Amino acid sequence: MSSKNVKQISECSIHPHHASEESKKPFYLTPNDLALLSVHYIQRGLLFSKPPEAILDQKNFINSLLERLKQSLSIALVHFYPLAGRLVTKKSEDPALYLVYVDCNNSPGAKFMYATLDMSISDILLPIDVPLVVQWFFDHDRAVNHDGHTMSLLTIQVTELVDGIFIGLSMNHCLGDGTSFWHFFNIWSEIFQAQGDNNSVATISRPPVLERWFPDGHGPIISLPFKHSDEFIGRFEAPPLRERMFHFSAESLAKLKAKANAESDTTKISSFQSLSALLWRSITRARCQPPDQGTICRLAANNRARLDPPLSGDYFGNSIYPISSKMVPAGELLEHGLGWAAWKLHEAVVNHNDKVIREHTNAWLESPVVYQVSVFEPLSVTIGSSPRFNMYGTEFGMGKAVALRSGYAHKFSGKVSSYEGRKEGSMDMEVCLVPDAMSALECDKQFMEFASVSHH
């Protein structure tokens, strides 16, 4: 199934409703932002059922929806103006300078696309594996963040299905992490729902904090030790993968947490750490790794509250770090129980503090590196995103979304994305594995005892 099933109808640029004085200045990138120049955009979106009135008057419904989405987007971009900008590189030899920043002043704006697909919601949600066509619900397919020099930093793609609407956002990861991505999506939804209220521009519930965070004595200009982008940009092509959504109910998560804590004789292990440990052990078992071969589990940690003084929860930018368990032989991981693995992850989370974050940042400043997607160990398990993000609270006049899906970005064997479940207290895990390992995972009784197949 290819992109030719998704038919692009129109596209346009959306600019902030009005420009602020701040938006005329360069928007500088921090070490955490610059390190992501060679990884993919963030691609996430929500699938909605068309309301009854849409069936009665298709054309009027879609035209009105697109117009309202565009209007609210232009207001949202007043607050999140860097997303309407472009990346610019400034170079000089004497003194040596290689500076990448966001120009919000001469910007062509965010991109807004409308497409159609002759498929229904059930065609997307009922197959066992996530259909490949979902990858075409997003712009920036296979783009890396550095491409933001010539491509939009934010694209909204609205794909109309026979009985549904998919709203897919792709955002340049150099501008923000998952926390910032969902902050923007939530505020755009809030503005959309407040349309007609004249104060909707001035009052949003959580204005983004756009002031940059740099370690003491550094910034705002961070010069990279390069002369040309070829030195740090790599393209990544994943092997053929299967991608599945597994659902974990609130009851199932409570059982898992109780089991992990009982086995470790503690009460400190969280539901998320317990579930991550289940995935780490189950994927390792499904891969049939030699017992002496090492394996690690990575989790994306939000640094905002861990810094001292803490950053605002509404800080817009990248404030994350991929913390990881200590490497352990696969045989040892599987010999021990769930609680042992969960405790290893708990320790990694607890030990990630202000001191560690500053050490990482200072080490990067001494020797700046640009991360590559291809360097993740083929035998690791990497868990991204977070069930804490407010995903299903993001609405656009069609009620609560029926499902959340993601694009091609950041997918490799052993990559898991964790999402808020549609039902309160539940979680969905999007798992990517090579076909043999996925087949083994589906037959793993210890895993399937807690998981159910998600049609959300």
C-alpha positions in Angstrom: 0.0 0.0 0.0 1.6 3.3 -1.0 1.1 7.0 -0.9 -1.0 6.9 -4.1 -4.0 5.9 -2.0 -3.7 9.2 -0.2 -4.7 11.9 -2.6 -3.4 15.4 -1.8 -6.1 18.0 -2.6 -4.6 21.3 -1.5 -1.8 22.9 0.6 -1.2 26.4 1.8 1.0 28.3 4.3 -0.3 29.6 7.6 1.3 32.6 9.3 0.9 33.8 12.8 -2.3 36.0 13.1 0.0 38.9 13.9 3.8 39.3 14.7 5.1 40.1 18.1 8.3 42.1 18.6 10.0 38.9 20.1 9.3 37.0 16.9 11.5 39.4 14.9 14.6 38.3 16.8 16.6 35.1 16.1 15.4 32.1 18.1 18.5 30.3 19.4 18.8 26.6 19.9 20.2 25.0 23.0 22.6 22.0 23.2 19.6 19.7 23.7 18.0 21.0 20.5 21.1 21.0 18.3 22.0 17.4 19.2 18.8 16.4 17.3 19.6 17.9 13.9 20.0 14.5 12.3 17.0 12.7 13.8 13.5 12.7 12.4 10.6 15.1 12.9 7.9 14.1 15.6 4.9 12.7 13.7 1.7 12.0 15.8 -1.9 12.4 14.9 -5.5 11.7 16.0 -8.3 9.9 14.2 -11.8 11.3 14.7 -15.2 9.9 13.6 -17.1 12.3 11.4 -20.1 13.7 13.2 -23.7 13.0 11.9 -23.9 16.5 10.3 -20.9 15.7 8.1 -22.7 12.7 6.5 -25.7 15.0 5.6 -23.6 17.8 4.1 -20.1 16.5 3.3 -18.8 19.5 1.3 -20.0 22.1 3.7 -18.7 20.2 6.7 -15.2 19.7 5.4 -14.9 23.3 4.1 -16.0 24.7 7.4 -13.7 22.4 9.4 -10.6 23.3 7.3 -11.4 27.0 7.6 -11.7 26.8 11.4 -8.6 24.7 11.7 -6.6 27.3 9.7 -7.9 30.3 11.7 -7.2 28.7 15.0 -3.8 27.6 13.8 -2.8 31.1 12.9 -3.8 32.2 16.4 -1.9 29.3 18.0 1.2 30.3 16.0 1.2 33.8 17.6 2.0 32.0 20.9 4.3 29.3 19.3 5.8 31.6 16.7 9.1 29.6 16.2 7.0 26.8 14.5 6.3 29.2 11.7 10.0 29.9 11.2 12.9 28.3 9.2 16.3 27.0 10.2 19.2 29.1 9.1 23.0 28.4 9.3 25.5 31.2 9.8 29.1 30.3 9.1 32.4 32.2 9.3 36.0 31.0 9.3 37.6 33.8 11.4 36.4 33.6 14.0 35.3 30.0 13.4 31.5 29.9 13.6 28.8 27.3 12.7 25.6 28.5 14.1 22.2 27.0 13.5 19.2 29.0 14.7 15.5 29.7 13.8 14.7 32.7 11.7 11.1 33.6 12.6 11.1 36.9 10.8 11.5 35.9 7.1 9.5 32.8 7.5 7.2 31.2 5.0 5.0 30.0 7.8 3.7 26.5 8.8 2.3 24.2 6.1 -1.4 23.1 6.0 -2.4 20.2 3.8 -5.7 18.6 2.9 -5.8 15.1 1.5 -8.4 12.4 1.0 -8.4 8.6 1.3 -11.0 6.1 0.1 -10.9 4.0 3.3 -12.9 3.8 6.5 -11.9 4.0 10.1 -12.2 0.2 10.4 -9.7 -0.2 7.5 -7.2 1.6 9.7 -8.0 0.1 13.1 -9.1 -3.5 12.5 -6.0 -5.0 10.8 -3.6 -6.8 13.3 -0.7 -4.6 12.2 -0.9 -0.8 11.7 -1.4 -0.4 7.9 1.5 1.2 6.0 -0.9 3.8 4.6 -0.9 5.6 8.0 2.7 6.8 7.2 1.2 8.9 4.5 -1.1 10.8 6.9 2.0 13.0 7.7 4.3 15.4 5.9 8.1 15.2 6.3 8.3 11.5 5.5 11.9 10.4 6.3 13.0 14.0 6.7 15.6 14.8 9.3 15.4 18.0 11.4 18.2 19.7 9.5 15.8 19.7 6.4 14.0 22.5 8.3 16.3 24.8 6.4 14.1 24.3 3.3 11.0 22.5 4.7 8.4 23.8 7.1 9.1 23.3 10.8 5.5 22.3 11.3 3.0 20.8 9.0 -0.7 19.9 9.7 -2.1 17.3 7.3 -5.9 16.8 7.4 -6.8 13.5 5.7 -10.4 12.9 5.1 -11.6 9.2 5.2 -15.0 8.0 4.2 -16.3 8.2 7.8 -13.4 9.9 9.6 -10.9 12.7 9.8 -7.2 12.2 10.7 -5.3 15.3 11.9 -1.6 14.6 11.6 1.1 16.9 13.0 4.7 16.7 12.1 7.0 19.0 14.1 10.7 19.6 13.8 12.2 17.9 16.8 14.9 20.6 17.2 12.2 23.0 18.3 10.7 20.8 21.0 10.2 17.3 22.5 7.0 15.3 23.1 6.0 17.6 26.0 6.2 20.6 23.8 4.6 18.8 20.8 1.5 17.9 22.9 1.5 21.4 24.6 1.1 22.9 21.1 -1.5 20.4 20.0 -3.5 20.9 23.2 -3.4 24.8 22.9 -4.4 24.7 19.3 -7.4 22.5 20.2 -8.3 24.9 23.1 -8.2 27.9 20.6 -10.3 26.0 18.1 -12.9 25.2 20.7 -13.0 28.8 21.9 -13.5 30.3 18.4 -16.0 33.1 18.3 -14.8 34.2 21.7 -13.0 37.5 21.0 -10.4 37.0 23.7 -9.2 33.7 22.4 -5.9 35.2 21.2 -5.0 36.9 24.5 -6.0 34.2 26.9 -4.7 30.6 26.6 -4.5 28.4 29.7 -0.8 27.6 29.4 1.4 30.1 27.4 4.6 28.4 26.3 7.8 29.6 28.0 10.0 30.4 25.0 13.0 31.7 27.0 15.9 29.3 26.2 17.7 27.2 28.9 21.5 27.2 28.7 23.9 26.0 31.4 25.5 28.9 33.3 28.2 30.7 31.3 26.9 29.4 27.9 24.6 30.6 25.1 22.7 31.9 23.5 25.2 31.3 20.6 26.4 27.7 20.4 28.9 27.2 17.6 29.1 23.6 16.3 32.6 22.2 15.4 31.7 21.6 11.7 32.3 23.3 8.4 29.5 21.5 6.4 26.3 19.7 7.2 27.6 16.5 5.5 29.8 16.0 8.5 26.8 15.4 10.9 23.7 14.5 8.8 22.9 10.8 8.3 19.9 9.2 6.7 18.3 6.2 8.3 16.2 3.5 6.5 14.6 1.0 8.8 14.5 -2.7 7.8 11.0 -4.2 7.1 9.2 -4.0 10.4 5.8 -5.0 11.8 4.1 -2.4 13.9 1.3 -3.3 16.4 -0.7 -1.5 19.1 -1.0 -3.4 22.4 -3.5 -2.2 25.0 -3.1 -2.4 28.7 -6.2 -1.8 30.8 -6.1 0.0 34.2 -6.7 -3.4 35.9 -4.0 -5.1 34.0 -1.5 -2.3 34.9 -2.5 -2.6 38.6 -1.8 -6.3 38.5 1.6 -5.8 36.8 2.6 -3.1 39.3 1.6 -5.3 42.3 3.6 -8.2 40.8 6.8 -6.1 40.2 6.7 -4.6 43.7 6.0 -7.9 45.4 8.9 -9.6 43.6 11.2 -6.7 44.6 9.8 -6.4 48.1 9.1 -2.7 47.7 6.3 -0.3 47.0 8.4 2.2 44.9 8.1 0.7 41.4 5.5 2.6 39.2 3.0 1.1 36.7 5.1 2.5 33.8 8.3 1.0 35.1 6.6 -2.3 35.6 5.2 -2.2 32.0 8.5 -1.2 30.6 10.2 -4.1 32.3 7.5 -6.5 30.9 8.3 -5.2 27.4 12.0 -5.4 27.9 11.9 -9.0 29.0 9.3 -10.1 26.5 11.0 -8.5 23.5 14.4 -9.9 24.6 12.8 -13.4 24.9 11.1 -13.0 21.4 14.5 -12.2 19.8 16.0 -15.5 21.0 19.2 -13.7 22.0 22.2 -15.8 23.1 22.2 -15.8 27.0 25.6 -14.0 27.2 24.6 -11.2 24.8 24.0 -7.8 26.5 20.7 -5.9 26.4 19.6 -2.6 27.7 16.3 -0.7 28.1 16.1 3.0 27.4 13.3 5.4 28.6 12.8 9.0 27.6 13.1 11.1 30.8 11.7 14.7 31.0 14.4 16.9 32.6 12.2 19.9 33.4 11.2 19.1 37.0 14.6 17.3 37.6 16.7 20.5 37.1 17.5 22.6 40.1 16.0 25.2 39.9 13.3 23.4 37.9 12.2 24.5 34.5 8.6 25.4 33.9 6.5 22.4 32.8 5.5 24.7 29.9 9.1 25.3 28.8 9.0 25.0 25.0 12.0 23.2 23.6 13.9 19.9 24.3 14.4 19.0 27.9 14.7 15.2 27.7 17.3 12.5 28.0 17.3 8.8 27.1 18.1 7.2 30.4 19.0 3.6 30.3 19.3 0.5 32.5 22.7 -1.0 33.0 23.6 -3.5 30.3 22.8 -7.0 31.4 23.2 -10.4 29.7 19.9 -11.5 28.1 20.1 -14.8 30.0 20.3 -13.0 33.4 17.4 -10.7 32.5 15.2 -13.7 31.7 16.3 -15.8 34.6 15.2 -13.2 37.1 11.6 -12.1 37.4 9.7 -9.0 36.3 10.4 -7.3 39.7 14.2 -7.5 39.1 14.0 -5.9 35.7 11.6 -3.2 37.0 13.9 -2.4 39.9 16.8 -1.8 37.4 14.6 0.7 35.5 13.4 2.3 38.8 17.1 2.9 39.8 17.9 4.4 36.4 14.9 6.9 36.8 15.8 7.8 40.4 19.5 8.4 39.6 18.7 10.8 36.8 19.0 14.2 38.7 20.2 17.8 38.3 23.8 16.8 38.7 23.7 14.1 36.0 21.8 16.3 33.6 24.4 19.1 34.0 27.3 16.7 33.6 25.8 15.4 30.3 25.2 18.9 29.0 28.7 20.1 30.0 30.3 17.0 28.3 28.3 17.8 25.2 29.5 21.5 25.2 33.1 20.3 25.4 32.6 18.0 22.5 29.3 18.6 20.6 27.8 15.6 18.8 24.7 15.3 16.6 22.8 12.0 17.4 22.0 9.5 14.7 18.9 7.3 14.7 21.1 4.4 13.4 23.3 4.2 16.5 20.6 2.6 18.7 21.8 -0.9 19.6 19.9 -3.4 17.5 19.4 -5.5 20.7 18.1 -2.7 22.9 14.5 -1.8 23.7 13.8 2.0 23.5 10.6 3.3 25.0 9.7 6.8 23.8 6.7 9.2 24.2 4.7 9.2 27.5 1.3 8.1 28.7 1.3 11.3 30.8 0.7 13.5 27.7 -2.8 14.8 27.3 -3.6 13.1 23.9 -7.3 12.4 24.0 -8.2 15.8 25.5 -7.2 17.3 22.1 -10.5 17.8 20.3 -11.6 19.7 17.2 -15.4 19.7 17.3 -15.8 16.0 16.5 -15.8 14.6 20.0 -13.0 12.5 21.5 -10.6 10.9 19.1 -11.1 7.2 18.4 -7.4 6.5 18.1 -3.9 7.9 18.0 -1.3 6.9 15.3 2.2 7.9 14.4 4.3 8.2 11.2 7.5 6.6 9.9 9.7 8.7 12.1 12.1 7.0 14.7 11.0 3.5 14.0 13.4 0.6 14.3 13.3 -2.9 15.7 12.8 -2.7 19.5 11.3 0.8 19.4 8.2 1.2 21.6 6.0 4.3 21.9 3.9 4.7 25.0 0.6 6.5 24.8 -2.3 7.4 27.0 -5.1 4.9 26.5 -8.5 6.1 25.4 -10.1 4.8 28.6 -8.8 6.6 31.7 -6.0 4.8 33.5 -5.2 2.6 30.5 -2.1 2.7 28.2 -1.4 1.8 24.6 2.0 0.6 23.5 3.0 0.9 19.8 5.7 -1.9 19.3 8.0 -2.1 16.2 9.9 -5.4 15.6 11.3 -7.4 12.8 8.6 -9.9 11.7 10.1 -13.1 13.4 10.4 -11.4 16.7 6.8 -9.9 16.5 5.4 -13.4 15.8 7.2 -14.7 18.9 5.9 -11.8 21.0 2.3 -12.5 19.9 2.7 -16.1 21.1 4.3 -15.2 24.4 1.8 -16.1 27.2 3.6 -14.1 29.9 3.2 -11.0 27.7 -0.3 -11.6 26.4 -1.6 -12.3 29.9 -1.4 -8.6 30.5 -1.9 -7.2 26.9 -4.9 -7.1 24.8 -5.1 -6.2 21.1 -5.9 -2.6 20.6 -8.3 -1.4 18.0 -7.9 2.1 19.3 
